[in-house]
């Protein structure tokens, strides 16, 4: 297996699909365009929903992107787990009435096993429980053994961006880290959450529309929507235990550690805080770069919350001075080569982050001062609740 930088994996993915007739489009904004159903862009397919629905004509029937994504559903898990982020990059390729299962299945296998050189004996595949065609194609077109394919139900293998809209059965590819990383139970498999198996790529066969009643109707054409988390596949390629230990994120974690005067990698609460700080400030930088500003509602509230969580965890590590600006500069310098809006909005991003940091630190300092005065008035005894 090749050892590649995260940036190299990003470039290889795009090159692979451009060689197969795909037009490379830039990432859309984290602020969804004309889509009131979602607060922030959560998947690569969101900007293409009108194409899937047949409402607009795409610039090409084959597209590929690296999409900026932001999810808040697992906010409280960030820092505590190996994989959860707010912001992440999603590698994707899309077909609008062009190719379908018979093409994407062998391409996905070829990219992983030939281009990235993942060992075949580490890979497993899942298909929707009734998808006989996908199971057959994995065997015939990709050469996957039948005993490496698992059928799972709607919760795992039927994908939709939300309660309504384009959807379809999907097929997922998992990387097996081996029994040493597993729970050891005989029934342990790809649907076990012990950490042995990592989903690296989801191939969605987008062929239905779900209305508000839950009824499925066929879309105007059969489409393909795939998504592969860049941080996840990079962790596999680089042989590290968590996404935070990839070269996409670890330098930022270590910069946070240097600011706090702490060592990263010893486990425990310190590592949780360092990973959270890195994640939240990376996400904040990208949100502000797309025009979101701190406020008390909507996207602005999400931004304010993650900035202040990062600052609070900095305080827990003993950081009392300003630090968010230096971490944001690293994000801009590193990712600005791919996402030009970060360089274009550099000063606005820094001014917004530093201003929010100053306001929140003033609020914290004032609260601590009031608390200390109250303690002094009661001679260190229990404070009344009112």
HELIX and SHEET records of a PDB file:
HELIX    1   1 UNK A    6  UNK A   18  1                                  13    
HELIX    2   2 UNK A   46  UNK A   48  5                                   3    
HELIX    3   3 UNK A   49  UNK A   52  1                                   4    
HELIX    4   4 UNK A   75  UNK A   77  5                                   3    
HELIX    5   5 UNK A  101  UNK A  110  1                                  10    
HELIX    6   6 UNK A  111  UNK A  115  3                                   5    
HELIX    7   7 UNK A  120  UNK A  122  5                                   3    
HELIX    8   8 UNK A  132  UNK A  142  1                                  11    
HELIX    9   9 UNK A  146  UNK A  148  5                                   3    
HELIX   10  10 UNK A  154  UNK A  157  1                                   4    
HELIX   11  11 UNK A  179  UNK A  181  5                                   3    
HELIX   12  12 UNK A  230  UNK A  238  1                                   9    
HELIX   13  13 UNK A  243  UNK A  245  5                                   3    
HELIX   14  14 UNK A  250  UNK A  260  1                                  11    
HELIX   15  15 UNK A  268  UNK A  289  1                                  22    
HELIX   16  16 UNK A  298  UNK A  316  1                                  19    
HELIX   17  17 UNK A  324  UNK A  335  1                                  12    
HELIX   18  18 UNK A  340  UNK A  344  1                                   5    
HELIX   19  19 UNK A  346  UNK A  377  1                                  32    
SHEET    1   A 8 UNK A  23  UNK A  24  0                                        
SHEET    2   A 8 UNK A  62  UNK A  70  1                                        
SHEET    3   A 8 UNK A  87  UNK A  96 -1                                        
SHEET    4   A 8 UNK A 216  UNK A 229 -1                                        
SHEET    5   A 8 UNK A 197  UNK A 210 -1                                        
SHEET    6   A 8 UNK A 165  UNK A 176 -1                                        
SHEET    7   A 8 UNK A 123  UNK A 128 -1                                        
SHEET    8   A 8 UNK A 149  UNK A 152  1                                        
SHEET    1   B 7 UNK A  23  UNK A  24  0                                        
SHEET    2   B 7 UNK A  62  UNK A  70  1                                        
SHEET    3   B 7 UNK A  87  UNK A  96 -1                                        
SHEET    4   B 7 UNK A 216  UNK A 229 -1                                        
SHEET    5   B 7 UNK A 197  UNK A 210 -1                                        
SHEET    6   B 7 UNK A 165  UNK A 176 -1                                        
SHEET    7   B 7 UNK A 158  UNK A 160 -1                                        
END                                                                             
